């Protein structure tokens, strides 16, 4: 005989749609970055994307060294993830994205494939900074991480972005420009 008191709807479906979306942001952010790279074919965007990957790898190494458990309760209704929680990888990576986007919008020239407008400088940070904040907070709301794990993750991503940006603006960009010119001359041969 069936128990009518048991809720047959998975608890993940009871989360608001926006919280379910935020739980899957890694796919969205990766797709947006790849699309932006394909559109601009910019060495700077490729460098930015490789920085996100390097940041994610670095934080996972730190996470395995610290070995702090995640919170016990998950609001998403899923079982607790088996990976460690300190620092939060999502918070680290999205803070890297937000910080690097802000730095690039302020200090780097606008790529020739983009509109040469003040809106090109203002719009990305206005979109990315609030989105990154909500994504980082969602890690706590969903029960995947504690406030401390998210805070350390955000600090790690912020510092990593500054270091990665510093390396680009202090010499690596010259190699990027050369690589981009070589790529475009190679494409011209195929036309």
Secondary structure, DSSP 4 states (H G I P E B T S, - for coil): ---TTS--S-GGGGS-HHHHHHTTHHHHHHHHHHHHHHHH--HHHHHHHHHHHHHHHHHHHHHHHH-PPPPS--TTSSPPPSS--SS-HHHHHHHHHHHHHHHHHHHSPPPTTS--SHHHHHHHHHHHHHHHHHHHHHHHHTTSS-HHHHHHHHHHHHHHHHHHHHHIIIIIHHHHHHHHHHHHHHHHHT-
